[in-house]
């Protein structure tokens, strides 16, 4: 069978919502695109443990410590699910980690921002995990089978993470003036980085168009970003906080 015929059958499967499995024929560009995206996602889950792990011993109550510990443990599990999915594409886990250490592979730069106060842990849960959920719910329907199946469980756990973050901010928003200001300050600092989690504008994205054709992605960066803004704008009303302070 020629490459052209194989590509036609491959695209027909995708168009008919048939998952691509590890032993199926796939274009090399499709394989590499998935390796890039899934490994970057896995790295982000692991690196994302760091700003929160820093607060496990400093969380204000034993209950808060236990909840945060459970969340960090979840993130480690997510990374392992995703590394396993990446391995089905023919690359070893050792190579994906080496690519991270060498700088060849990326992770979400939002995790380079410092978590300065306890309110930051709430903002990370509400905003960062909230942005991640919008991306990840879409990925439960991605065309590559192992990735889609991993995302089903990950999304269930991420929804708990967002609720945990929102509840932290909600308690602070009902507290003293100092606590309210701490809450607002954390939202101000994490708002713009969370918007950047959706990637560049569609007109500037080098991978989005092909990813949409292959149904690796189901929504564009700009569409997801607008969905996020609409969601957070309503939730911010419950906190009686501004979505972000504009200077």
Buried (B, 14 or more C-beta within 10 A) or exposed (E): EEEEEBBEEBBEBBEEEEBBEBEBEBBEEBBEBBBBBBBBBBBBBBBBBEBBBBBBEEBEEEEBBEBBBEBBEBBEEBBBBBBBBBBBBEBEBEBBBEBBEEEEBEBBEBBEBEBEBBBBBBBBBBBBBBBBBBBBBBBBBBBBBBBBBBBEBBBEBBBBBBBBBBBBBBBBBEEEEEBBEBBBBBBBBBBEBBBEBBBEEBEEBEBBEBBBEBBBBBBBBBBBBEBBBEBBEEBBEEBEBEBBEEE
